[in-house]
Amino acid sequence: MISVSLRRPMLGLLCACGLAASSLQAGLPAFPSATHPVAGDEWHYVGGDEAGTWFSSLADINDSNAHQLGFAWAYDMGTERGQEATPLVIDGVMYTSGVWGIVYALNAATGEVLWTFHPGIDPASARNACCDTVNRGVAVRGGVVFVASEDGRLHALDAKTGAEKWTADTIIGRGKSTYTYASTGAVLLTSDSVVIGNSGADLGDGSTRGYISAWDIKTGAFKWRFFTVPPPPGQPFEHPELEMAAKSWGPDHDGRYQNGGTVWDGLSYDAETDQIVFGTANASPYSRVKSAAERRDDLFNASIVAVNAKTGRMTWFYQETPGDAWDYDAVQKFIFANLPVGGGAPRRVVMQASKNGFFYTLDLKTGKLLAADAFAYVNWAKGVDLATGRPVFTEVADYSASPKNVYPSWAGAHTWNPMSFSPQTGLVYIPTVDQPNVMVNLATNKGKLQHLEGFFNANGIIPDDTYDEATLSRLFGPLPTKAELQKERGKTSLVREVLKAWDPVARKVVWEQVTSDRNRGYDGGVLSTAGNIVVQGRGDGTLRVYNATTGAQLASIQTGSHIMAAPMTYRIGGVQYIAVQVGYGGVGISYPITPADIAYRNRNTNRILVFKLGGGPVPQPELRPDPFTYPAPPPSRATAAKIAHGEAKFTEFCSRCHMFGPGVTPDLSRLPRDIHGMFNQIVLGGALAGNGMAPMGDMVSRYDVDAIHAYLIDTQRKGYLAQRKKAAPN
């Protein structure tokens, strides 16, 4: 157990980067569509309740007084990365996790720190996480706090002291040269087990194979493991379901790849059926065939799977995106409810707003598909055939021969950011990403790059305000112009985010609010309450409150910090609070922060912010140090050819974590002289591994590193000269 200052500047450079009934509000009589008691004074689960609704029965803060909401207290978490967890509040204590899987226990009324736990991770493991060193939450039961650290270890901690009771390594094959596993999701508790998956399906040229594993809740002893995809051809099947899955991959499957299908979020447990319901990620690599006609289903990628919680054996599955070639993970969080979907009496259902743009409702007990409707703009499929359960593909889905502008993008129409279901209004509130990507087959589009770390043999280029056709075409081959792309949407921006209220019974959007426009805001998850309010944070730093029935905005509070996580609410001493963790990061680590984002102006100080009625203004973080000054570059005699090679290699291996402009990781076009002087030692020798920059000698050669360095110096030189010219007197 560690209780120290935790802020580390993370200077990594080229990182390839069973509860008593009285403890819960008895919500079922008041909310018949709820399958489980909803949250009340306390918030026992990351999603509020076992059904994952992100809904509370509290109504002290409501649609008539939400405008009086203000600051109550804050806690500085000591880090400056992405925050994606939702805190728990139990017996007056707030428990939550931050980056790396650091755990915090605070007095929920005052913010006083009780203890912190740092899992002791090697910072170089940051390379194994595709999208920052985030963590999505803890679980608590019987006086024990459970968390999965970024390096894939499970930790059981004493809830009073933070002392570690047991730890278990959940990663298979640790230490192999192709190792790319990480854990970023919230752990799941069943009646007797702790369950976790992992991430990595986007990395290492397909070297990661998905699975979930269960561990004894008392001792940490291993119980069972379910693999989501089959082993390479010729290898034995670990359980019978894999034999069926293997047939869907075809006889020509390349055994060098481990197939992907990781389970990096979205684990849910239903005690009535004793089932774990989870989603699986994309296949790897994305593009595995020469044309759409050769596409295979590739089970169980991009699927919803249910397994028996005691045995780990599959009870049902449904594949949302057969033959996924678009990075359409199905790991978005699930919500259980009692609804009359498809007509007739209410039944227990599981709902998901999927990355692929369709809102799926299935029978929770059998997995039967009841409804599948587009909740966002979709052009890769005309719809889903309810009789077969399969999408009806359009020609846009096939980018094997030429680039196609596919809606939604690889980021998904809905990703990890939690949606909320209000059993009071009957609506699901979805943080929707309405954006496409130009999907490119690198093997056929005649660009410089044939491979891109994080995308394998393809690329998905988002046409936001940074879309530079000339540079992109040089690297990735001929691409459509921004004007050509815009024709499809008319006056609607190509890239935007929208909070949508979806009626899962009527199967339609009831209201919506545009939350970001022209560029992705990485806006936050959603909370709804019996006070008829919906609460969501934005990238612009505001916490917004809406009328849950009409969508009318009721309040906007400037927090000074980027909000990605979903808020929660609780009540202590007769006072209702709303809390949210703040901090920019996640997949946004790969892109420069735009001027519309509050993190462009302010330091990315990770905080827990708490609000109450009658509170004051939120204390603002310090201003971000000027990110636009170019230090004088060192001299370079690199040829144009070497610089061009460096640009290609930088894009291929480094751009996944580093961008030019303000961001979470350093802008490598503005390096100080001392870093230039040790560039090779950092990239090949691991001189800054302790700061999160693992050595990359397994990916790039010494010549590649020299070329990358030359490209960065050339970029810095151009910026420095333009800076001097601008500053010179007329």
Secondary structure, DSSP 8 states (H G I E B T S, - for coil): ---S---------S------GGGS---TTT-TT-SS--B-SSB-STTSSTT---EE---SS-TTTGGGEEEEEEEE-S--S------EEETTEEEEE-GGG-EEEEETTT--EEEEE-----GGGGGG-TT-S-----EEETTEEEEE-TTSEEEEEETTT--EEEEEE--TTTT-TT---B--S--EE-SSEEEE--B-TTSTTT--B-EEEEEETTT--EEEEEESS--STTS--SSTHHHHHHHTT-TT--TT---B----S--EEETTTTEEEEE----SSS--SSSGGG----TTTTEEEEEETTT--EEEEEESSTT--S-----S--EEEEE-TTSSS-EEEEEEE-TTSEEEEEETTT--EEEEEESS---SEEEE-TTT--EEE-GGG--SSS-EEESS-TT-SS-SS--EEETTTTEEEEEEEE--EEEEETTTS--S-S-BTTTBTEEEE--STT--HHHHHHHH-----HHHHHTTTTTS-SSEEEEEEEETTTTEEEEEEEEEESS------EEEETTTEEEEE-TTSEEEEEETTT--EEEEEE-SS---S--EEEEETTEEEEEEEE---GGGGGS---TTSGGGTB----EEEEEEET-B------B---TT-----------HHHHHHHHHHIIIIITTT--SSS-SS--GGG--HHHHHTHHHHHTT-TTGGGT----TTT--HHHHHHHHHHHHHHHHHHHHHHHHHHS--
